Amino acid sequence: MLHINDLTYRIGGRLLFEQATVVVRAGHKVGLVGRNGTGKTTLFKLLLGDLAPDGGEINIRKGMRIGTVTQEAPSGKVKLIDSVLAADLERTDLLSRAETVTDPHEIAEVHIRLADIEAQTAPARAARILAGLGFDEDAQQRHLDDFSGGWRMRVALAATLFSRPDILLLDEPTNHLDLEAALWLETYLANWSGTLVVISHDRTLLNQSVSEIIHLENLKLVRYTGGYDEFERIRREQQMLNAKMRTKQMADRRRIESFVDRFRYKASKARQAQSRIKMLEKMEPIAAAAEDQFVNLDFPKPDPLSPPLITLDELDAGYEPGKPVLKRLDLRIDMEDRIGLLGANGNGKSTLVKLLADRLKPMEGRIRKSSKLRIGYFAQHQTDELNMGESAYAHAARLMPMATESKVRGHLGRFGFSGDKANTVCGSLSGGEKAKLLFALMSLDAPHVLLLDEPTNHLDVDAREALVQALNAYEGAVVLVSHDAHLLELSCDNLWLVEDGACVPFDGDLNDYKRHLKDTRRQQRREERSADAGTAPGPKQNRKEERKARAAARAETANLRKSVRDMEQQMEKLASKRDQLETRLADPEIYEGPTSKMMEIQVQLGDVKSKLQETENAWMVASEELEGVG
């Protein structure tokens, strides 16, 4: 399907790839990972033909359609649903020809092809994708120009998914999504039938939606089987093994060099010495493993305050008089709280955060705060407020006019801006570095509460892990809005659901919330089917009609129920195989034998886990469909 052979590419004289080779097979789903600046987006441009390699070649099977999301958001006086439908160019062309052709044979060919591509189901498919990405039925009938750039980028993603390309290339697809849409996209991509290559720093998506990882390291493309967690484990083990082999080789080299130095000029040992010199020349040095990037984030410890820190009493909040977004809020935040806000975009999560940060005044009710309370507030749009011509040090020094230079630099060092890095102007910083600077600026006065509204959009996987550790070590309260399920799961003890104008504690964890979303969507589909059939809920059918309906449903779902049973049996076999392989790897004797045997078992285990994950995802979709039909 996709072959990259000996790829070499330079940008500005700097090597990004040097004789890199990898194969992506048809139907495989791959996550492309690597540190910022290693060339992930550049590789996509090479695959799309926007850039030409300096050496090597990229071969894509002839006739394959490649789909990707454009950098510019779509716009115009076009309905969302029509914009998505137009992405299927073949369907659009066929429908146009169906209106104009007059030759009977050509008419037949057009209609046969329309049936082959399931053109009649296209509006329903487009509507389901838009709904999954957060657009209800009314929104789908509105024009693109009615929405912000972030929402229009969702439409661009919907159009790309709807077009069903043979190869799907996605670059950070969750950046413009909320948690709800991100969870939907994970499931959708996990069941994608084509070939997928996705660049993402979203650990949950990389674990749930792909079965292989391609890592950009040392100018090469290295393939690993399994999701991100499996990749990280295997790579860590390989680095440990590499370090042991390098240590052993260095000891052997020192021993041989000692022999040569001792006996080189003795006639009786000259031949042996020369033999060992040749041995040294042939000994390929094992390179030291590259150190993983260390990301430093360290929020300062706040002074203790008596609870509660913040109390909301019968509070309404919004932007237009008489139109509150949130109503009758009764909430309390204490020093030890770690709160994750759930709810689709537009329900009021950011409104609540702005209210707590004093960026928005209440319309009704009261908000009470401790007199000594200090709040740190982060929002992605704040990167636009940075002066691109000033350094990180200049920003911090201006906000700390009474502090010494060493104190300012010491605080910046807690967030990775040590030495000359603190003097770099903001215009030269990456998106992730700007985000870390905002973390530093928001915590200058050791706040008691951190309000974080989508803090991870520009952070890579390492920086996100550092943020998890920093939040867990922080001793104040945290209120977090994020589409990163991994961050929410590891950082938040309490979940609040912002929905239908209210904010209430959610009784459950993220898995319960996923089920809540599925139940909600399932109910919406049932209501849509009832509306399409013109059958609103009414009096119960008589028993005879009910029996007929149940019998018809059983007949219609026979194949689906068989598929569910088969997948359950397959999952049992794969789980048993996984346990056997893990037991073998837990046996100390395996590490005393050949390294190749251990690596073979690890590869087998990765394949089994990948197949198990794929089967579980398919089983969940089939079960949900079966339950919906039932």
Secondary structure, 3 states (H helix, E strand, C coil): CEEEEEEEEEECCEEEEEEEEEEECCCCEEEEECCCCCCHHHHHHHHHCCCCCCEEEEEECCCCCEEECCCCCCCCCCEHHHHHHCCCHHHHHHHHHHHHCCCHHHHHHHHHHHHHCCHHHHHHHHHHHHHHCCCCHHHHCCEHHHCCHHHHHHHHHHHHHHCCCCEEEEECCCCCCCHHHHHHHHHHHHCCCCEEEEECCCHHHHHHCCCEEEEEECCEEEEEECCHHHHHHHHHHHHHHHHHHHHHHHHHHHHHHHHHHHHCCCHHHHHHHHHHHHHHHHCCCCCCCCCCCCCCCCCCCCCCCCCCCEEEEEEEEEEECCEEEEEEEEEEECCCCEEEEECCCCCCHHHHHHHHCCCCCCCEEEEEECCCCCEEEEEHHHHHHCCCCCEHHHHHHHHCCCCCHHHHHHHHHCCCCCHHHHHCEHHHCCHHHHHHHHHHHHCCCCCCEEEEECCCCCCCHHHHHHHHHHHHHCCCEEEEECCCHHHHHHHCCEEEEEECCEEEECCCCHHHHHHHHHHHHHHHHHHHHHHHHCCCCCCCCCHHHHHHHHHHHHHHCHHHHHHHHHHHHHHHHHHHHHHHHHHHHHCHHHHCCCHHHHHHHHHHHHHHHHHHHHHHHHHHHHHHHHHHHC
